[in-house]
Amino acid sequence: MRQLIPAATMAAKTTAEYGSVDVEFATILPMAWPAVRRTDGTITVGIQAGYPGGDLSRGIGQAIKLALELEPGNPITSVTLDDDAPRLQEILDLTGDFSITVQDTFDFWLDPSANRTAEIDSSIKEANESIMPTRPVEGLPHAYWVDAGPKEHLRWVLDADEERVIDAVTRLHARRESGVGEGTKYVGSFRAEGLAIPVWDLPKGFGVAGVEAEAESFRSRFEDALSTQEPLTALERRARGGIVARQVTLR
C-alpha cells in the first residue's frame, strides 16, 4: 500500500490499552495528512505521508497515538516523535486478518457525516484521475495487475530473501520460462520496505483475467524455482547478471 497501490484501505483496531478504536489504514489522505480523527471517533491513517525518524512503524504508531488525543473531526497535519512513541505492533490488536481492499476512487476520504459539496467533489475527482487501475490477482497472493496506460504490469510482493527471488527468476529465465504467459516478459524488480517485488510487462488487453488464467501454473513453477537449493549452472550465472542489473530500490 505504501509503494505500489494507488488507492487502498485496510481495517485494524487499537489494543484495549489504547481504547480498542477502529483504525482504517489508507494509501494517502487529502493534503498528505498522516491521520484524521473522524467525527464518529474512528481514525484513518495515510501511510504514504512523510514520517520522521527513519522507523516507519514508530512514525505511524505516533500518528495513531496523536489522533487518539484529538477531538473528533480533526486531522493530524504533521508528526513529531515522542520519546515513548509506540510502534505499530504495540498499539494495534494483531489478531485481525489485515486484508487489503483496493479502491477505485478516493471516496473513502469522505467522513460519513460530511456533506458533499461541489468543492469536495472536484477535489476527489481530480485525485481519482491520478489512479492507475489496479486489481489483486486471484491465485497469486499479494500480486497486483496494473494498467499503466501504454502498458500493463504484474507486480508480485514476495516475503522471501531477495537473493533467492533473483535466483528463482534467473533459473526460469535461463529456461525461457520467466514470463507469466504468452507475450509477457519479466522486466525487473523493485525493493520496497524490505520486500522484493518482481515486475512483468503484459500485452495491452491481457488484463487481470489473463494473469489469473496463468496464475496456477506460473505460481507452481516460480515456487519450485524459489525452493531449489542447487547451485546455479554456468548458463544461469550468465543470465543472473542481466537480472541483477534490473533491480530498483524504492525509498
C-alpha positions as CSV (number, residue, x, y, z in Angstrom):
1,M,0.0,0.0,0.0
2,R,2.8,2.4,0.7
3,Q,4.7,2.0,-2.5
4,L,2.6,0.2,-5.2
5,I,-1.2,0.6,-4.8
6,P,-2.6,4.0,-5.8
7,A,-5.8,3.7,-3.6
8,A,-6.5,1.1,-1.0
9,T,-7.7,0.7,2.6
10,M,-7.1,-1.9,5.4
11,A,-9.1,-2.3,8.6
12,A,-7.5,-2.6,12.0
13,K,-8.1,-1.8,15.7
14,T,-6.0,-0.5,18.6
15,T,-5.4,-2.6,21.6
16,A,-7.6,-2.3,24.7
17,E,-4.8,-0.2,26.3
18,Y,-5.3,2.3,23.5
19,G,-9.1,2.2,23.6
20,S,-10.0,-0.6,21.1
21,V,-10.6,2.1,18.5
22,D,-11.3,1.2,14.9
23,V,-8.4,2.3,12.6
24,E,-8.5,2.4,8.8
25,F,-5.2,2.4,7.0
26,A,-5.3,4.2,3.7
27,T,-2.7,4.7,1.0
28,I,-3.0,8.5,1.2
29,L,-5.2,11.2,2.6
30,P,-6.0,14.8,1.4
31,M,-3.0,17.1,1.8
32,A,-0.9,14.0,2.5
33,W,-2.1,14.2,6.2
34,P,-0.7,11.5,8.4
35,A,-4.1,10.8,10.1
36,V,-7.6,12.0,10.7
37,R,-9.9,11.6,13.7
38,R,-13.3,11.2,12.1
39,T,-16.5,12.6,13.6
40,D,-17.5,9.1,14.6
41,G,-14.3,8.7,16.7
42,T,-12.6,6.3,14.3
43,I,-9.1,7.0,12.9
44,T,-7.9,6.9,9.3
45,V,-4.1,6.8,8.7
46,G,-2.4,7.8,5.5
47,I,0.6,5.6,5.2
48,Q,2.1,7.4,2.2
49,A,2.5,10.6,4.4
50,G,6.0,11.7,5.4
51,Y,7.1,10.2,8.8
52,P,10.1,11.3,10.8
53,G,12.8,9.2,12.5
54,G,13.6,6.5,9.9
55,D,11.3,4.0,11.7
56,L,8.1,3.8,9.8
57,S,6.5,1.6,12.5
58,R,7.1,4.2,15.2
59,G,6.1,7.1,12.9
60,I,2.7,5.6,12.0
61,G,2.2,4.4,15.6
62,Q,2.8,8.0,16.8
63,A,0.3,9.3,14.2
64,I,-2.3,7.0,15.7
65,K,-1.5,8.0,19.2
66,L,-1.8,11.7,18.4
67,A,-5.1,11.1,16.5
68,L,-6.5,9.3,19.6
69,E,-5.9,12.6,21.6
70,L,-7.8,14.7,19.1
71,E,-11.3,15.9,19.2
72,P,-13.3,14.1,16.5
73,G,-13.4,15.8,13.1
74,N,-9.8,17.0,13.1
75,P,-6.7,15.9,11.1
76,I,-3.1,15.4,12.2
77,T,-1.1,17.6,9.8
78,S,2.4,16.5,10.8
79,V,4.0,14.0,13.2
80,T,6.8,14.6,15.7
81,L,8.1,11.6,17.6
82,D,7.8,11.5,21.4
83,D,10.4,9.5,23.3
84,D,7.7,7.0,24.1
85,A,6.1,6.8,20.6
86,P,4.6,3.4,20.2
87,R,5.4,1.1,17.3
88,L,2.6,-0.4,15.3
89,Q,2.8,-3.8,16.9
90,E,2.5,-2.2,20.3
91,I,-0.6,-0.1,19.5
92,L,-2.5,-2.4,17.2
93,D,-4.5,-5.5,18.1
94,L,-2.6,-8.1,16.0
95,T,-5.4,-10.6,15.8
96,G,-7.1,-9.1,12.8
97,D,-6.7,-10.5,9.2
98,F,-5.4,-7.2,7.8
99,S,-6.8,-7.8,4.3
100,I,-6.2,-5.0,1.8
101,T,-9.2,-3.6,-0.2
102,V,-8.2,-2.0,-3.5
103,Q,-10.3,1.1,-4.1
104,D,-11.4,2.5,-7.5
105,T,-11.9,6.0,-6.1
106,F,-10.9,8.2,-3.2
107,D,-14.4,8.4,-1.9
108,F,-13.2,6.8,1.3
109,W,-11.7,10.2,2.1
110,L,-15.2,11.5,2.9
111,D,-16.3,11.5,6.5
112,P,-19.7,9.6,6.6
113,S,-21.3,12.6,8.2
114,A,-19.9,15.2,5.9
115,N,-22.0,17.0,3.3
116,R,-20.7,16.6,-0.2
117,T,-20.1,20.0,-1.8
118,A,-19.0,20.9,-5.3
119,E,-15.5,21.7,-4.0
120,I,-15.2,18.3,-2.3
121,D,-16.4,16.5,-5.4
122,S,-14.0,18.4,-7.5
123,S,-11.1,17.6,-5.2
124,I,-12.0,13.9,-5.2
125,K,-12.5,13.8,-9.0
126,E,-9.0,15.4,-9.5
127,A,-7.4,12.8,-7.2
128,N,-9.3,9.9,-8.9
129,E,-7.8,10.9,-12.2
130,S,-4.4,10.0,-10.8
131,I,-5.3,6.4,-10.0
132,M,-3.9,3.8,-12.3
133,P,-6.4,0.9,-12.4
134,T,-5.1,-1.8,-10.1
135,R,-6.5,-5.2,-9.2
136,P,-5.4,-8.1,-6.9
137,V,-4.7,-11.3,-8.7
138,E,-6.6,-14.4,-7.6
139,G,-4.2,-17.3,-7.3
140,L,-1.1,-15.1,-6.7
141,P,-1.3,-13.8,-3.1
142,H,-0.1,-10.2,-2.8
143,A,0.2,-9.8,-6.6
144,Y,-1.4,-6.9,-8.4
145,W,-2.3,-6.2,-12.0
146,V,-1.8,-2.6,-13.0
147,D,-2.9,-0.7,-16.1
148,A,-0.2,1.9,-16.5
149,G,-1.7,3.4,-19.7
150,P,0.5,2.3,-22.6
151,K,1.5,-0.9,-20.7
152,E,0.0,-3.3,-18.3
153,H,2.1,-4.8,-15.5
154,L,2.1,-7.6,-12.9
155,R,3.7,-6.7,-9.6
156,W,4.2,-9.5,-7.1
157,V,5.1,-8.7,-3.5
158,L,7.2,-11.6,-2.1
159,D,8.2,-12.1,1.6
160,A,11.3,-14.0,0.6
161,D,15.0,-13.3,0.7
162,E,15.8,-11.1,-2.2
163,E,18.8,-13.1,-3.4
164,R,16.6,-16.2,-3.6
165,V,14.0,-14.3,-5.6
166,I,16.6,-13.2,-8.1
167,D,17.9,-16.8,-8.3
168,A,14.4,-18.1,-8.9
169,V,13.8,-15.6,-11.8
170,T,17.3,-16.5,-13.1
171,R,16.5,-20.2,-13.2
172,L,13.3,-19.6,-15.0
173,H,14.8,-17.0,-17.4
174,A,17.6,-19.4,-18.4
175,R,14.8,-21.9,-19.4
176,R,12.8,-19.2,-21.1
177,E,10.0,-19.7,-18.5
178,S,10.2,-16.5,-16.6
179,G,7.1,-15.0,-18.3
180,V,3.6,-15.2,-16.8
181,G,2.1,-16.3,-20.1
182,E,2.3,-15.8,-23.9
183,G,3.6,-12.3,-24.8
184,T,4.6,-11.4,-21.2
185,K,8.1,-10.6,-20.1
186,Y,10.0,-10.2,-16.8
187,V,11.3,-6.6,-16.8
188,G,12.9,-6.1,-13.4
189,S,12.3,-5.9,-9.7
190,F,11.7,-3.3,-7.0
191,R,13.0,-3.4,-3.5
192,A,10.4,-1.6,-1.3
193,E,10.1,-1.6,2.5
194,G,12.5,-4.5,2.7
195,L,10.5,-6.7,0.2
196,A,11.4,-7.9,-3.2
197,I,8.7,-7.1,-5.9
198,P,9.3,-8.7,-9.3
199,V,7.5,-6.9,-12.2
200,W,6.3,-8.3,-15.5
201,D,5.2,-6.5,-18.7
202,L,1.9,-7.7,-20.1
203,P,0.5,-7.2,-23.6
204,K,-2.1,-4.5,-23.8
205,G,-5.5,-6.1,-23.1
206,F,-4.1,-9.0,-21.2
207,G,-6.0,-7.9,-18.2
208,V,-6.2,-9.3,-14.7
209,A,-8.2,-12.2,-16.2
210,G,-5.3,-13.1,-18.4
211,V,-2.9,-13.2,-15.4
212,E,-5.4,-15.3,-13.3
213,A,-5.7,-17.8,-16.2
214,E,-2.0,-18.4,-15.9
215,A,-1.7,-18.0,-12.1
216,E,-1.7,-21.6,-11.0
217,S,0.9,-22.9,-13.5
218,F,3.1,-19.8,-13.1
219,R,3.0,-19.9,-9.3
220,S,3.9,-23.6,-9.3
221,R,7.0,-23.2,-11.5
222,F,8.1,-20.0,-9.7
223,E,7.8,-21.6,-6.2
224,D,9.6,-24.7,-7.4
225,A,12.5,-22.4,-8.6
226,L,12.4,-20.5,-5.4
227,S,12.8,-23.6,-3.3
228,T,15.6,-25.0,-5.3
229,Q,18.9,-25.2,-3.4
230,E,21.2,-26.4,-6.2
231,P,24.0,-24.0,-7.3
232,L,23.3,-22.0,-10.4
233,T,24.6,-23.5,-13.7
234,A,27.0,-21.7,-15.9
235,L,24.1,-20.6,-18.2
236,E,22.1,-19.4,-15.2
237,R,25.0,-17.4,-13.7
238,R,25.4,-15.6,-17.0
239,A,21.6,-14.8,-17.0
240,R,21.8,-13.6,-13.4
241,G,24.0,-10.6,-14.3
242,G,21.2,-9.2,-16.5
243,I,18.6,-9.9,-13.9
244,V,20.5,-8.1,-11.1
245,A,21.0,-5.1,-13.4
246,R,17.3,-4.6,-13.5
247,Q,16.9,-4.2,-9.7
248,V,15.5,-0.8,-8.4
249,T,15.1,0.4,-4.9
250,L,12.0,2.4,-3.9
251,R,12.7,4.6,-0.8
